Each structure stands twice: as structure tokens, then as C-alpha cells.
Amino acid sequence: MSYTTSITLDQSPATVFAAICNVRGWWSEEIVGRADEVGATFKHHFRDLHRCTIEVKQLIPGEKVVWTVVENFFSFTEDPTEWTGTDIVFEISHEDEKTVLNFTHVNLVPECQCYVACSDGWQFYIQDSLRDLIATGRGRPNVGEAVTGSEVVLAD
């Protein structure tokens, strides 16, 4: 089963959508490129442990964001390309005067060697950093230092 998590928010679907597209505001300040236009690509890296290029595949304002990982490198897995070809999906819905964000990293499954580290990372970046960006206007993106438990372990 692919990694998934969800958060329920008081903010509007439009606010949630805008925050997702602001990847520097919640994932990493070192991201290069754009995430706010279909066909755009951006690059993420964390030290020499992880780097990837992601293409924006779908943007439906207030409803959905889909990214595809077109290139990936992990220094800590036997297959350094484990994320290559996977989709990262954000689905936004409005329920009972709340906004629900469902996040799925398609094919990030427990059989992947990176699963523990990556699910730990997504848990922090979605449940904490993105939630904070949406709710307060200020996320907790990576600024080159380890912020999750897995990043701390892998960076040592």
C-alpha cells in the first residue's frame, strides 16, 4: 500500500492549494525551479543523501496537485532510483466546513528500502511543516540541516 497521510484544516481549498505549490515554504528552501505550472520541473536535494527532479503533471486549483519524480538518487539504498517514476498526489476536498488534504506518494510502499526514512520525512513535511504553512503562513522547510529523525540518522 502506497504511503498516505491526511490533514484537516480550517483554511480554504484555495489556500491549501497555494501552500502546496510553495514547496520552498514547507519542504526545502533549497529547491530550484517551479512547482506552480503544469510541465514545470523543480529539483530537491538534501546533502549527498537525496536528490530528485520532479515534474508538475497536474494542477487543478483548489482540488488536486500531481507531481511525477522523473529522476531520483538515494545514497542510502541499493537501488538509488527507488522514487523514479512515482507520483506524489495532493487531493483537496471540502467537508463539513473544513478542508481535507489527502497526500499519497504512489508506489512508496513498505517493500522500498527508503520507506522508513521517506515516510518519516513525509510525515513531518506534510503533518507539521505544510500544516504550519497553511495555518500560520510559516512552514518549517529544510534549510540544509537535518530536521526529521531519519534525516538526523542518515546525515551522521
N, C-alpha and C positions, 0 to 999 in steps of 0.2 A: 504494500500500500504506500503510495506517494506521501511525502511529508506534507502535512497540512496544519494550519492553525487559524484561529479566527479571533477577532476582537469586535466588541460592540461599543459604539461611540455616540456621543451627543451631537457631534458636528454633522453637517450636511454631506450628502454624497459628493457634491462638487468640491468641498473642502478636502475630503478624503482622497479623491482623485488627484487633486493638485499636489497634495503632500507626497503621494506615491511617485509622481513624476519628478519630484525634487529629491532625487537619490542622494545628492550631496548633503541634504539636510537630515537624512536618517541612516544611510548605510555607510558612506565613506566620503570625507571631504576631498579625497584624492582621486575621485572618479573623473575621468576625462571623457568628454563627449556629451551627447544629449540623450535624454530619455523622454522627451515631450513631443516627439513627432514619429509617426509610423515610418519605418525604414531607417531611422537614425540608429547609430550604434554608440555604445559607451564602453569604456574599459575600467575594470575594477582590479585592484591588486592589494595584497596585504603582504608586505615584506617579500621574501623569496618563497613563501609558503603557498600562495594562491594568486593566480591572475586569470582573468577571463575577459572575453569580448562578448557583449550581449547586444542583440538587435531587437528593437521595438517592433513587434509584429502586429499588435492591435491596440488601439486606443478608442474606447467608447466613453466619452466624458460622463462622469458620474456613475458608470456601470462596470467597466472592465479595462484591465491593462494586461497584455500578454507580451512577455519577452521570451526570446529564444537564445540560449547560450550557443554561440557559433564557434568559439574556441575556448578551451579551458586548460589550465595547468595546475596540478597539485604536486608539491614536492614530497608529500607525506603518504601517498597512495601508490600501490603497484601500478595501477592504471592512472596516469596523471590526467587523463581526459574524461574522467567519470561524469562530469557535468555536460560535456559536449553533446549538443542535440536535445538537451532537456528544455522544457518550457517552465517559466515562472509566471504564475497566473494570480492576479488580484481580481476578485469578483466583489462588487459593491452592491448592496441591496438596502432598501429602506423598510424596516419592520417596526411596528408599534412606536412610531416617532423616534426611533433610533436608527443609526446607520450601522450595518454589519459588514465587516470586511473579512472575506474568506480568502486566505492565502494558500496556494498549493505550489510546491515545487514538484512538477510531474516527473516521475521516474527517479526521484531522490527517495530510495527505498532502503530498508534496513540491511539489505544484502550489499549495498555500496560500502566500500571501505571508509569513505568520507562521511558516512551517515551520522555518526555520533557528533563529530565536530560541526558538520553543516547544520544539523537540526538544532544543536545548541546555539549556533550563530543566528539562524533564522528566528529562533525563539526570542533572543534578545533584540535583534534588529526590528522585528515586527511587533512583538508584545510590549517592548519597552521604548525603543528609540522612535519608531514610526508613530506609535500611540502618542508619545510625548509631543512630537512634531505636530500632529493633528490637533491635540487638545490644547497645547500651550504656545505653539509656533516655534518651539525649540526642541529639536531631536537630540540624540546622543550618538552622532555618527563617529565612526572610527577616524582618528586623526593620525594614524600611523603607529599607535600604541595598542597593545592587546587590551580588549575590553570584555570579552567573554571568557568563561573558564577554559574552553577549548583553545582559544587563541593564546591564552597565557601558557598552557601546557605545550602547545606546538611551537611557540616562539622561543621557549627556553632551550 
